[in-house]
Amino acid sequence: MGARCRLCPLRGYAEYLYLYLYLYLYLYLYLYLYLYLYLYLYLYLYLYLYLYLYLYRQGSSRK
């Protein structure tokens, strides 16, 4: 019983540790989500820009 009581504060610390672990996990998850979102956004932006310039060049060469 004495040994179990000695581990009581440690158990409370472990619970806080798990809480911080989940917090960091969600933080990294949102970070990667926003990173991939911006990556795809810039990818589509460059793709549309490239297609616009390509079609504009094709249209200007026809004249």
GIJOUR-V668768 format. One record per backbone hydrogen bond with DSSP energy under -0.5 kcal/mol. NH is the residue of the N-H (numbers start at 1). CO is the residue of the C=O. Records with the same first field share a line. If there is no record, write none. Layout:
BEGIN
NH->CO / CO
END
This chain:
BEGIN
5->1
6->2
7->3
8->5
11->7
12->8
13->9
14->10
15->11
16->12
17->13
18->14
19->15
20->16
21->17
22->18
23->19
24->20
25->21
26->22
27->23
28->24
29->25
30->26
31->27
32->28
33->29
34->30
35->31
36->32
37->33
38->34
39->35
40->36
41->37
42->38
43->39
44->40
45->41
46->42
47->43
48->44
49->45
50->46
51->47
52->48
53->49
54->50
55->51
56->52
57->53
58->54
59->55
60->56
61->57
62->58
63->59
END
